[in-house]
Amino acid sequence: MAKKILVVHGSPRLKGNSALLADEFTRGAEAAGHEVTRIEAGRARIGGCLACEYCFSHEGACCQQDDMQDFYPLLHEADVIVWATPLYCYNYPAQLRAFQDRMFCGIAKPFGIKQTGLLLCFEDKDETRAEPLLDVFRVNTAYCGQESIGEVVVKSVYEAGAIAGNPGLQEAYDLGASLA
């Protein structure tokens, strides 16, 4: 059965390495018959959560009128969410963190996303630099009761296009194509 997959790209660099990982994942998932929608969270206008709990008294609606208003319906339709991101200071970029924080309203009106995955790339040659972000991803996956479809982690890429020829691109394609 075809799944609705939401790929949330967290980099402000639209044609960078994480974008290429997202492209390959999308190609694989679409080849397997799934519907993929991509959000460019790294370029979106999204304010952080205000912790006002407006969403609890307004059926999951957020009081902030920014680009998240366009994304909430997509979150409610998605079966799978995949985070495509570079590593910034051992974590997700601030733009992606704002997106994730604003998903708080999903507690008041649950999204129903059953599966999640991670496409991560970073400049450092030391793969342990990614451990803090991987820990956050895994803790959030467990907290949300989601099944992880997998993680693609690519180190030693920074300049746009540096990922060309990297086996991580095939891993991203294979991850998308493997979804049942």
Protein Blocks (a to p, Z undefined) as FASTA:
>chain_A
ZZddddddfbfblklmklmmmmmmmmmmmmnopacddddfklmccdddehlommmmngoi
afbdcfklmmmmmmmmpmbdcdddddeehiacfklmmmmmmmmmmmmmcghiabdcdddd
dfblblklmmmmmmmmmmmmmmnopacfbdcddehifbehklgopaklmmmmmmmmmpZZ
